[in-house]
């Protein structure tokens, strides 16, 4: 009896240690389904944040490109505005003594030719370092970002003193339209300003985005002969 009681006690202790599943065979490792579920969760945990980061980087680049394009377009308008003011202050004149504020005839120093014409007008190119407009070629020039020299930090077609300027994806076309007989009444109702005293500027900046698609940003303005 003593030996039998000892066997019962030992068996009872083993059952207590094993718990309710003491008589069941313990399984080791994962099943195939469990492995697939675990891998799916792991992949989602890794690639979800990566996708968000990638989209964030792409969005930041898009915003930066649009900001650069807007600044280049505004710069184009300001360059033409400065030429207009310089022509008027210089007193550019025709051979008959009439004001030649667009310097269509007067080629004196300080007079910058702002030739336009009826719509669609004339297309030109210029950078911040140039003193005259250049006719647009078959393919608009791409800007360089100057890293050294006198034009450091500027977008230009040439970078004097910079042996290795950065190429960019941006180009700019400036369209001048004159005279604008139809513009006087559509933009300035009941105006009595002669069409010859008005010039429309259309600046179009083009670039290729990170996805490889062509993008454009356009700004328009109207300049007047203010004197």
GUVEXMI-934419 format. One record per residue (C-alpha): x, y, z; chain; residue in three letters. Coordinates in nm, 4 decimals. Example, Ala and Ser with C-alpha at 12.3 -4.5 7.8 and 13.67 -1.06 7.14 Angstrom:
<node x="1.2300" y="-0.4500" z="0.7800" kette="A" rest="Ala"/>
<node x="1.3670" y="-0.1060" z="0.7140" kette="A" rest="Ser"/>
end
This chain:
<node x="0.0000" y="0.0000" z="0.0000" kette="A" rest="Unk"/>
<node x="0.2799" y="0.2372" z="0.0780" kette="A" rest="Unk"/>
<node x="0.4327" y="0.1962" z="-0.2672" kette="A" rest="Unk"/>
<node x="0.0930" y="0.2499" z="-0.4305" kette="A" rest="Unk"/>
<node x="0.0326" y="0.5697" z="-0.2366" kette="A" rest="Unk"/>
<node x="0.3742" y="0.7012" z="-0.3377" kette="A" rest="Unk"/>
<node x="0.2959" y="0.6386" z="-0.7052" kette="A" rest="Unk"/>
<node x="-0.0365" y="0.8227" z="-0.6708" kette="A" rest="Unk"/>
<node x="0.1325" y="1.1211" z="-0.5018" kette="A" rest="Unk"/>
<node x="0.4014" y="1.1428" z="-0.7702" kette="A" rest="Unk"/>
<node x="0.1389" y="1.1215" z="-1.0460" kette="A" rest="Unk"/>
<node x="-0.0727" y="1.3912" z="-0.8772" kette="A" rest="Unk"/>
<node x="0.2253" y="1.6252" z="-0.8504" kette="A" rest="Unk"/>
<node x="0.3028" y="1.5809" z="-1.2209" kette="A" rest="Unk"/>
<node x="-0.0571" y="1.6596" z="-1.3115" kette="A" rest="Unk"/>
<node x="-0.0537" y="1.9721" z="-1.0942" kette="A" rest="Unk"/>
<node x="0.2682" y="2.0947" z="-1.2604" kette="A" rest="Unk"/>
<node x="0.1399" y="2.0174" z="-1.6092" kette="A" rest="Unk"/>
<node x="-0.1895" y="2.1986" z="-1.5543" kette="A" rest="Unk"/>
<node x="-0.5152" y="2.1239" z="-1.7374" kette="A" rest="Unk"/>
<node x="-0.3258" y="2.0349" z="-2.0549" kette="A" rest="Unk"/>
<node x="-0.1001" y="1.7968" z="-1.8760" kette="A" rest="Unk"/>
<node x="-0.2298" y="1.4978" z="-2.0680" kette="A" rest="Unk"/>
<node x="-0.2163" y="1.6738" z="-2.4019" kette="A" rest="Unk"/>
<node x="0.0919" y="1.6639" z="-2.6181" kette="A" rest="Unk"/>
<node x="0.2660" y="2.0056" z="-2.6274" kette="A" rest="Unk"/>
<node x="0.2988" y="2.1568" z="-2.9764" kette="A" rest="Unk"/>
<node x="0.6218" y="2.3226" z="-3.0848" kette="A" rest="Unk"/>
<node x="0.6629" y="2.6142" z="-3.3401" kette="A" rest="Unk"/>
<node x="0.3988" y="2.7806" z="-3.5683" kette="A" rest="Unk"/>
<node x="0.1564" y="2.6344" z="-3.8159" kette="A" rest="Unk"/>
<node x="0.1661" y="2.7515" z="-4.1804" kette="A" rest="Unk"/>
<node x="-0.1373" y="2.9777" z="-4.1322" kette="A" rest="Unk"/>
<node x="0.0127" y="3.1342" z="-3.8204" kette="A" rest="Unk"/>
<node x="0.3351" y="3.2008" z="-4.0099" kette="A" rest="Unk"/>
<node x="0.1505" y="3.3664" z="-4.2997" kette="A" rest="Unk"/>
<node x="-0.0473" y="3.5882" z="-4.0625" kette="A" rest="Unk"/>
<node x="0.2685" y="3.6880" z="-3.8758" kette="A" rest="Unk"/>
<node x="0.4528" y="3.7716" z="-4.1986" kette="A" rest="Unk"/>
<node x="0.1556" y="3.9762" z="-4.3252" kette="A" rest="Unk"/>
<node x="0.1451" y="4.1792" z="-4.0058" kette="A" rest="Unk"/>
<node x="0.5214" y="4.2328" z="-4.0166" kette="A" rest="Unk"/>
<node x="0.5172" y="4.3454" z="-4.3807" kette="A" rest="Unk"/>
<node x="0.2314" y="4.5864" z="-4.3106" kette="A" rest="Unk"/>
<node x="0.4130" y="4.7275" z="-4.0103" kette="A" rest="Unk"/>
<node x="0.7254" y="4.7931" z="-4.2196" kette="A" rest="Unk"/>
<node x="0.5870" y="4.9071" z="-4.5560" kette="A" rest="Unk"/>
<node x="0.2998" y="5.1166" z="-4.4201" kette="A" rest="Unk"/>
<node x="0.5266" y="5.3811" z="-4.2634" kette="A" rest="Unk"/>
<node x="0.7674" y="5.3606" z="-4.5600" kette="A" rest="Unk"/>
<node x="0.4826" y="5.4399" z="-4.7999" kette="A" rest="Unk"/>
<node x="0.3782" y="5.7384" z="-4.5910" kette="A" rest="Unk"/>
<node x="0.7368" y="5.8649" z="-4.5770" kette="A" rest="Unk"/>
<node x="0.7772" y="5.8275" z="-4.9544" kette="A" rest="Unk"/>
<node x="0.4554" y="6.0162" z="-5.0215" kette="A" rest="Unk"/>
<node x="0.5621" y="6.2859" z="-4.7780" kette="A" rest="Unk"/>
<node x="0.8969" y="6.3318" z="-4.9533" kette="A" rest="Unk"/>
<node x="0.7229" y="6.3468" z="-5.2924" kette="A" rest="Unk"/>
<node x="0.4752" y="6.6077" z="-5.1636" kette="A" rest="Unk"/>
<node x="0.7546" y="6.8224" z="-5.0204" kette="A" rest="Unk"/>
<node x="0.9381" y="6.8122" z="-5.3535" kette="A" rest="Unk"/>
<node x="0.6201" y="6.9066" z="-5.5410" kette="A" rest="Unk"/>
<node x="0.5637" y="7.2058" z="-5.3137" kette="A" rest="Unk"/>
<node x="0.9273" y="7.3135" z="-5.3513" kette="A" rest="Unk"/>
<node x="0.9075" y="7.2908" z="-5.7321" kette="A" rest="Unk"/>
<node x="0.5894" y="7.4990" z="-5.7425" kette="A" rest="Unk"/>
<node x="0.7450" y="7.7609" z="-5.5154" kette="A" rest="Unk"/>
<node x="1.0539" y="7.7861" z="-5.7387" kette="A" rest="Unk"/>
<node x="0.8325" y="7.8134" z="-6.0484" kette="A" rest="Unk"/>
<node x="0.6224" y="8.0890" z="-5.8921" kette="A" rest="Unk"/>
<node x="0.9346" y="8.2850" z="-5.7975" kette="A" rest="Unk"/>
<node x="1.0839" y="8.2483" z="-6.1470" kette="A" rest="Unk"/>
<node x="0.7574" y="8.3655" z="-6.3036" kette="A" rest="Unk"/>
<node x="0.7374" y="8.6679" z="-6.0757" kette="A" rest="Unk"/>
<node x="1.1037" y="8.7443" z="-6.1464" kette="A" rest="Unk"/>
<node x="1.0261" y="8.7482" z="-6.5197" kette="A" rest="Unk"/>
<node x="0.7501" y="9.0039" z="-6.4686" kette="A" rest="Unk"/>
<node x="0.9737" y="9.2220" z="-6.2506" kette="A" rest="Unk"/>
<node x="1.2532" y="9.2147" z="-6.5114" kette="A" rest="Unk"/>
<node x="1.0162" y="9.3452" z="-6.7806" kette="A" rest="Unk"/>
<node x="0.8768" y="9.6028" z="-6.5379" kette="A" rest="Unk"/>
<node x="1.2303" y="9.7272" z="-6.4681" kette="A" rest="Unk"/>
<node x="1.3001" y="9.7540" z="-6.8431" kette="A" rest="Unk"/>
<node x="0.9759" y="9.9507" z="-6.8877" kette="A" rest="Unk"/>
<node x="1.0684" y="10.1935" z="-6.6109" kette="A" rest="Unk"/>
<node x="1.4221" y="10.2342" z="-6.7444" kette="A" rest="Unk"/>
<node x="1.2946" y="10.3073" z="-7.0950" kette="A" rest="Unk"/>
<node x="1.0552" y="10.5733" z="-6.9685" kette="A" rest="Unk"/>
<node x="1.3091" y="10.7364" z="-6.7362" kette="A" rest="Unk"/>
<node x="1.5779" y="10.7290" z="-7.0056" kette="A" rest="Unk"/>
<node x="1.3381" y="10.9013" z="-7.2426" kette="A" rest="Unk"/>
<node x="1.3558" y="10.6578" z="-7.5318" kette="A" rest="Unk"/>
<node x="1.2210" y="10.8382" z="-7.8392" kette="A" rest="Unk"/>
<node x="1.1270" y="10.7700" z="-8.1995" kette="A" rest="Unk"/>
<node x="1.3047" y="10.9656" z="-8.4773" kette="A" rest="Unk"/>
<node x="1.0016" y="11.1974" z="-8.4830" kette="A" rest="Unk"/>
<node x="1.0375" y="11.2773" z="-8.1135" kette="A" rest="Unk"/>
<node x="0.7498" y="11.0648" z="-7.9840" kette="A" rest="Unk"/>
<node x="0.7867" y="10.8518" z="-7.6729" kette="A" rest="Unk"/>
<node x="0.9193" y="10.5035" z="-7.7514" kette="A" rest="Unk"/>
<node x="0.8664" y="10.3443" z="-7.4111" kette="A" rest="Unk"/>
<node x="0.8931" y="9.9922" z="-7.5545" kette="A" rest="Unk"/>
<node x="1.2132" y="10.0916" z="-7.7410" kette="A" rest="Unk"/>
<node x="1.0803" y="9.9473" z="-8.0650" kette="A" rest="Unk"/>
<node x="1.2900" y="10.2016" z="-8.2592" kette="A" rest="Unk"/>
<node x="1.5249" y="10.3720" z="-8.0148" kette="A" rest="Unk"/>
<node x="1.8370" y="10.1607" z="-7.9614" kette="A" rest="Unk"/>
<node x="2.0172" y="10.4180" z="-7.7466" kette="A" rest="Unk"/>
<node x="2.2039" y="10.3025" z="-7.4344" kette="A" rest="Unk"/>
<node x="1.9548" y="10.2441" z="-7.1560" kette="A" rest="Unk"/>
<node x="1.6736" y="10.1552" z="-7.3969" kette="A" rest="Unk"/>
<node x="1.5700" y="9.7890" z="-7.3949" kette="A" rest="Unk"/>
<node x="1.3587" y="9.6620" z="-7.6824" kette="A" rest="Unk"/>
<node x="1.0270" y="9.5178" z="-7.5621" kette="A" rest="Unk"/>
<node x="0.8817" y="9.4015" z="-7.8917" kette="A" rest="Unk"/>
<node x="0.5431" y="9.2369" z="-7.8817" kette="A" rest="Unk"/>
<node x="0.2682" y="9.2365" z="-8.1387" kette="A" rest="Unk"/>
<node x="-0.0886" y="9.1199" z="-8.1603" kette="A" rest="Unk"/>
<node x="-0.1837" y="8.7988" z="-7.9816" kette="A" rest="Unk"/>
<node x="-0.0294" y="8.5463" z="-7.9477" kette="A" rest="Unk"/>
<node x="0.2544" y="8.7994" z="-7.9257" kette="A" rest="Unk"/>
<node x="0.6280" y="8.7384" z="-7.9242" kette="A" rest="Unk"/>
<node x="0.8127" y="8.4850" z="-7.7087" kette="A" rest="Unk"/>
<node x="1.1364" y="8.5770" z="-7.5338" kette="A" rest="Unk"/>
<node x="1.3837" y="8.4426" z="-7.2810" kette="A" rest="Unk"/>
<node x="1.5914" y="8.6287" z="-7.0259" kette="A" rest="Unk"/>
<node x="1.7614" y="8.5687" z="-6.6921" kette="A" rest="Unk"/>
<node x="1.8350" y="8.8057" z="-6.4073" kette="A" rest="Unk"/>
<node x="2.1878" y="8.8770" z="-6.5334" kette="A" rest="Unk"/>
<node x="2.0920" y="8.9732" z="-6.8900" kette="A" rest="Unk"/>
<node x="2.0350" y="9.3265" z="-7.0167" kette="A" rest="Unk"/>
<node x="1.8242" y="9.2371" z="-7.3202" kette="A" rest="Unk"/>
<node x="1.5606" y="8.9866" z="-7.4259" kette="A" rest="Unk"/>
<node x="1.6604" y="8.6936" z="-7.6460" kette="A" rest="Unk"/>
<node x="1.4186" y="8.5271" z="-7.8907" kette="A" rest="Unk"/>
<node x="1.2971" y="8.1880" z="-7.7696" kette="A" rest="Unk"/>
<node x="1.4525" y="7.9002" z="-7.9577" kette="A" rest="Unk"/>
<node x="1.2848" y="7.5785" z="-8.0658" kette="A" rest="Unk"/>
<node x="1.3478" y="7.4432" z="-7.7155" kette="A" rest="Unk"/>
<node x="1.3487" y="7.6805" z="-7.4154" kette="A" rest="Unk"/>
<node x="1.6765" y="7.6982" z="-7.2266" kette="A" rest="Unk"/>
<node x="1.7001" y="7.5235" z="-6.8910" kette="A" rest="Unk"/>
<node x="1.8173" y="7.7343" z="-6.5991" kette="A" rest="Unk"/>
<node x="2.1395" y="7.6664" z="-6.4108" kette="A" rest="Unk"/>
<node x="2.1653" y="7.7202" z="-6.0360" kette="A" rest="Unk"/>
<node x="2.4901" y="7.9084" z="-5.9781" kette="A" rest="Unk"/>
<node x="2.6988" y="7.7798" z="-5.6857" kette="A" rest="Unk"/>
<node x="2.9879" y="8.0264" z="-5.7070" kette="A" rest="Unk"/>
<node x="3.0886" y="8.3539" z="-5.8672" kette="A" rest="Unk"/>
<node x="2.8916" y="8.6773" z="-5.8916" kette="A" rest="Unk"/>
<node x="2.5591" y="8.4992" z="-5.9447" kette="A" rest="Unk"/>
<node x="2.5795" y="8.2607" z="-5.6491" kette="A" rest="Unk"/>
<node x="2.2337" y="8.1395" z="-5.5509" kette="A" rest="Unk"/>
<node x="2.0655" y="8.2702" z="-5.8675" kette="A" rest="Unk"/>
<node x="1.8980" y="8.0849" z="-6.1524" kette="A" rest="Unk"/>
<node x="2.0683" y="8.1850" z="-6.4750" kette="A" rest="Unk"/>
<node x="2.1514" y="8.0581" z="-6.8235" kette="A" rest="Unk"/>
<node x="2.5222" y="8.1059" z="-6.7533" kette="A" rest="Unk"/>
<node x="2.7215" y="8.1198" z="-6.4293" kette="A" rest="Unk"/>
<node x="3.0440" y="8.3223" z="-6.4714" kette="A" rest="Unk"/>
<node x="3.3094" y="8.2101" z="-6.2263" kette="A" rest="Unk"/>
<node x="3.1307" y="7.8843" z="-6.1465" kette="A" rest="Unk"/>
<node x="3.3046" y="7.5782" z="-6.2968" kette="A" rest="Unk"/>
<node x="3.0277" y="7.3386" z="-6.1962" kette="A" rest="Unk"/>
<node x="2.6811" y="7.4983" z="-6.1746" kette="A" rest="Unk"/>
<node x="2.3857" y="7.2755" z="-6.0964" kette="A" rest="Unk"/>
<node x="2.1532" y="7.1904" z="-6.3832" kette="A" rest="Unk"/>
<node x="1.7816" y="7.2372" z="-6.3161" kette="A" rest="Unk"/>
<node x="1.4547" y="7.1202" z="-6.4700" kette="A" rest="Unk"/>
<node x="1.3118" y="7.4721" z="-6.5090" kette="A" rest="Unk"/>
<node x="1.2706" y="7.6858" z="-6.8207" kette="A" rest="Unk"/>
<node x="1.0925" y="8.0193" z="-6.8668" kette="A" rest="Unk"/>
<node x="0.9241" y="8.1874" z="-7.1627" kette="A" rest="Unk"/>
<node x="0.8121" y="8.5516" z="-7.1533" kette="A" rest="Unk"/>
<node x="0.5408" y="8.6506" z="-7.3996" kette="A" rest="Unk"/>
<node x="0.4810" y="9.0199" z="-7.4773" kette="A" rest="Unk"/>
<node x="0.1561" y="9.1232" z="-7.6443" kette="A" rest="Unk"/>
<node x="0.1040" y="9.4737" z="-7.7954" kette="A" rest="Unk"/>
<node x="-0.1044" y="9.6520" z="-7.9029" kette="A" rest="Unk"/>
<node x="-0.4065" y="9.5286" z="-7.7125" kette="A" rest="Unk"/>
<node x="-0.7070" y="9.7120" z="-7.8521" kette="A" rest="Unk"/>
<node x="-0.9436" y="9.4509" z="-7.7110" kette="A" rest="Unk"/>
<node x="-0.7718" y="9.4552" z="-7.3718" kette="A" rest="Unk"/>
<node x="-0.8526" y="9.8155" z="-7.2890" kette="A" rest="Unk"/>
<node x="-1.2237" y="9.7514" z="-7.2432" kette="A" rest="Unk"/>
<node x="-1.2124" y="9.3944" z="-7.1117" kette="A" rest="Unk"/>
<node x="-0.9566" y="9.4571" z="-6.8388" kette="A" rest="Unk"/>
<node x="-1.0121" y="9.8277" z="-6.7723" kette="A" rest="Unk"/>
<node x="-1.3832" y="9.8975" z="-6.8385" kette="A" rest="Unk"/>
<node x="-1.4606" y="10.2458" z="-6.9728" kette="A" rest="Unk"/>
<node x="-1.0891" y="10.3207" z="-6.9910" kette="A" rest="Unk"/>
<node x="-0.9573" y="10.5835" z="-7.2279" kette="A" rest="Unk"/>
<node x="-0.5996" y="10.4526" z="-7.2273" kette="A" rest="Unk"/>
<node x="-0.4667" y="10.4095" z="-7.5822" kette="A" rest="Unk"/>
<node x="-0.3781" y="10.0533" z="-7.6735" kette="A" rest="Unk"/>
<node x="-0.0281" y="10.1724" z="-7.7641" kette="A" rest="Unk"/>
<node x="0.0256" y="10.2603" z="-7.3970" kette="A" rest="Unk"/>
<node x="-0.0509" y="9.9088" z="-7.2720" kette="A" rest="Unk"/>
<node x="0.1561" y="9.5916" z="-7.2798" kette="A" rest="Unk"/>
<node x="0.0556" y="9.2486" z="-7.1521" kette="A" rest="Unk"/>
<node x="0.3124" y="9.0103" z="-7.0052" kette="A" rest="Unk"/>
<node x="0.2591" y="8.6348" z="-6.9863" kette="A" rest="Unk"/>
<node x="0.5319" y="8.4376" z="-6.8102" kette="A" rest="Unk"/>
<node x="0.5254" y="8.0586" z="-6.8337" kette="A" rest="Unk"/>
<node x="0.7641" y="7.8441" z="-6.6295" kette="A" rest="Unk"/>
<node x="0.7870" y="7.4762" z="-6.7238" kette="A" rest="Unk"/>
<node x="0.9503" y="7.1810" z="-6.5505" kette="A" rest="Unk"/>
<node x="0.9330" y="6.8028" z="-6.5207" kette="A" rest="Unk"/>
<node x="0.8226" y="6.6676" z="-6.1838" kette="A" rest="Unk"/>
<node x="0.9541" y="6.3624" z="-5.9990" kette="A" rest="Unk"/>
<node x="0.6963" y="6.1401" z="-6.1710" kette="A" rest="Unk"/>
<node x="0.8219" y="6.2520" z="-6.5135" kette="A" rest="Unk"/>
<node x="0.5168" y="6.4603" z="-6.6050" kette="A" rest="Unk"/>
<node x="0.5401" y="6.8091" z="-6.7555" kette="A" rest="Unk"/>
<node x="0.4247" y="7.0904" z="-6.5272" kette="A" rest="Unk"/>
<node x="0.3660" y="7.4603" z="-6.5966" kette="A" rest="Unk"/>
<node x="0.3062" y="7.7724" z="-6.3916" kette="A" rest="Unk"/>
<node x="0.1776" y="8.0887" z="-6.5616" kette="A" rest="Unk"/>
<node x="0.1518" y="8.4460" z="-6.4375" kette="A" rest="Unk"/>
<node x="0.0070" y="8.7432" z="-6.6253" kette="A" rest="Unk"/>
<node x="0.0399" y="9.1161" z="-6.5770" kette="A" rest="Unk"/>
<node x="-0.0366" y="9.4384" z="-6.7594" kette="A" rest="Unk"/>
<node x="0.2105" y="9.7252" z="-6.7809" kette="A" rest="Unk"/>
<node x="0.1242" y="10.0819" z="-6.8707" kette="A" rest="Unk"/>
<node x="0.3162" y="10.3770" z="-7.0019" kette="A" rest="Unk"/>
<node x="0.2954" y="10.5728" z="-6.6802" kette="A" rest="Unk"/>
<node x="0.4500" y="10.8930" z="-6.8159" kette="A" rest="Unk"/>
end
